[in-house]
């Protein structure tokens, strides 16, 4: 189960793995007992979520001549309270060549922002694009939603899949750039690795803070070199959730939440859920 903030999910039903299985209902903050636990502590059979306002969405491609301007635009858009957005993806110019359906909208050498924005916010968005010197090369309205491609299918880890469909030597990183010195560090990594690590950022806003997690495309040459790339990022202060390891402690977390461990002991006394996923559980033989 992916991370959720308070209020995103109201309640869960979880089945225990006991001699006589039972269904447990978790409500409110109790859902954190299984939130982002990677399937080690029960089987979720039902999710209760609140409704949210429905928006009519527009999809846009914005191109820029400079990569860091693209990044700054994405962050400015994330901070723009008056513009309702669903997706802000930032791509260095080396990546769009792997987006076959989008090539005619992203000229060679251009950096791109793929956006999904509420149609009511388009006027303000266009002003922001103009401020940062971008160019709108593609727009798709709600009326055209059933036609052609969806830009959402080219963002997050869909990007990796598109690249690998044309070149299977690609792999990727999952990285979190620190909030402080964010732009400087992004620019350094962009220049330092060049085409070996192609910069793909997703701009998100959580609890009022804008962050730019990376899903960089990596041209794989060897396991040793991949580990060197990871170490270099970590030495510079970039957190790497290693997607090349199946251990929880080498991914988004460096330690199991005590609440997850305590709940697992209750709902999975025989240690049947996702055995071998956690170093902590292996050491404690749980």
KACORUR-V446091 format. One record per run of one state. SS is the DSSP state (~ for helix, > for strand, _ for the rest). FROM is the first residue (numbers start at 1). TO is the last residue. If there is no record, write none. Layout:
# KACORUR-V446091
ss from to
SS FROM TO
SS FROM TO
This chain:
# KACORUR-V446091
ss from to
_ 1 5
> 6 6
_ 7 8
> 9 9
_ 10 10
> 11 15
_ 16 22
> 23 27
~ 28 33
_ 34 42
> 43 48
_ 49 56
> 57 64
_ 65 66
~ 67 79
_ 80 84
> 85 91
_ 92 95
~ 96 98
_ 99 99
~ 100 105
_ 106 110
> 111 118
~ 119 131
_ 132 134
> 135 140
_ 141 141
~ 142 144
_ 145 150
~ 151 154
_ 155 157
~ 158 166
_ 167 169
> 170 172
_ 173 174
> 175 176
_ 177 181
~ 182 196
> 197 198
_ 199 199
> 200 206
_ 207 208
> 209 214
_ 215 216
> 217 219
_ 220 222
~ 223 235
_ 236 238
> 239 240
_ 241 247
~ 248 250
_ 251 257
~ 258 267
_ 268 278
~ 279 284
_ 285 286
